[in-house]
Amino acid sequence: MKKITRLFYLLGFFFMPMLVSVTALASNVQMTVQLQNYGGDGAYLAFYLTDEKGAYTDTLWIAGTKPKYYKHLPGWARGSGRRASEYDGLTGASVSAGDTFTVTVHIDDAFINAGFQIRVDASVEDMRDISNEVVVPLTTSGAGLNHTGRHYVRNFKYSL
């Protein structure tokens, strides 16, 4: 029994630095969106990453908790296939007209300054679905800058 315990300690000692270095390769990114006063119900928003060609890479956050409405987030829905594994644990309440919403997500440092973009799709019940409501390059120089959306989003910004 003592030999097995020692073996686990040695393996832990060997692999721990690798685990620490892997977890240190992600940054906390805070995204803030302020919606227009558009006079409708709460908006469903999909925050996601695309590569330099606009191809879907990863879901960052979904504002809106009912998956049956996710098909109305067109760019994200097409890229993610609306697979539950793409958004499991990454959802919260929809955002009301005129409100400001902030969420902090983890993004791998390899995506920053490498041509990737943060995109936001938006949908409001009985109103238009907007693909690419916001498209912002994920760069250190773009952090903290305000970006205007195409329809529902008054202001979007992220910080690293």
N, C-alpha and C positions, 0 to 999 in steps of 0.2 A: 504494500500500500504506500509506503514511504517513497519507493522508486517512482510510482505513478504520480504522486504529488510533486516530486522534484521535477519530473518531466514536464508537467503542466506549468510550473514556475519558469522553467527554462524556455519553453515555447512562448509563454507570455512575455518574458523579458526580450526575446528575439523579435516577436511580432508587434509589440506595443509601439515602438517608434514608427513603424509603417502605418499603423492605424491613426496615430496622432497626425502624421504628415498628410494623410488622405483627408481627414476631417478639416484640416487647416486650409484646404484648397477651395473653399466655398466662401462667398461673401454674403453678408446680410444686405439685401436691397430693399429699401422702403419705397413703395409706390403709393402716390397720393393722386386721387382723381376727384375733381369737383364737377358735379353735373349742372347743366343748365336747368332753369325752371321751365321745363317743357310742358307741364300741365297734365302729365299722365301718371300711370302707376310706376312702381319701383322698377328700375332697370336691372336686367341680368347683364353681367359683364364677364367676359373671358379675357384674362391676362395670360399671354403665352409668348414663347420665344420662337423666332424663325431664323434660319440661316441667311447668309448674304444673298441667296437667290429667292428668298421668301418662302422656302419650304418649312413646314411645321417641324419644330424640334422638341418642345417640352411645354407642358401646362404649368403655369406659375400659380394661378388662383382663379376660382370661379365665384363670382358674387351672384348668388341665387341657388337655392337648395333643391329645386325640383328638376331632376334629370329629364323629364319629358319635355321641358322647354329648351333644353340645350341645343336642339336642332336649329333654333332661331339665332344661334351665334355662328354665322355661316363659315367664316374662315377657320375658326377654331374647330368647329364640328367636322369639317371636311378633313382637316389635318390630323386631328386626334382620333377620328372615327367614333367619337363619343364613347369610347371604351371606359368603363368604370375605373380601370387601373390607371387611366390618365388623369383622373381628377379625385380619386379616393383620398380623403383627408385634406383636400385643398379647396373646400367650399365654405361659404358663409352666406349670410343674408343678402338679399338684393339691396340696391342702393336707391333711395328715394330722390325724386326730382329736387334739385337745389342743394342736396347734401354733399358733404365731403367725406370721402372714404379713404382710409389708409390701411395698408397691409404690408407686413414685412415677410419676405421670402428669402430662401437661400438659392443663390445662383453660383454655379461652378465658375471659378475665376477664369477658366479657359474660354468662356463665352464673352468676357469683357474685353473690349478693344479688338475683337476678332471678326467683325462684320455681322454679328448677330443683332437682332432687333427685338424690342419689346413691342408687341401688338396688343391692341384692345379691340374686341368686338362688343357690340352693344345691341340689346333688344328690349323693347318695352311693349307690353300687351296692347293690342289694338293700334300699334304704331309701327313704324318701319324698323326692320332689322338692318343694322349697319355693320358690314364687314370692314375691317381696317379703320375703325373709328379713330384710332391713334396708331401711328407707326413711328417708333423712335429708335435710332441706333443706340445700342448698349455700349456706351463709352464713358471713360472717366471724365472727359471734357463735357459730356452732355448731362452729367449728374447735376441736379439742382436747377436745371433750366425748365421754364414753363413751356408747355406745348398745348396748342389748341386742338380740340377734336373736330371731326367733320360735322357732327350733328348734335348729339346729346352731351358730349364732354366739353365743359367750359375750359377746364385746365387739367393737365396731367404733368406730373414730374416724378422723378425717381432720385434717390440718393444712395450712394455707396457707403 
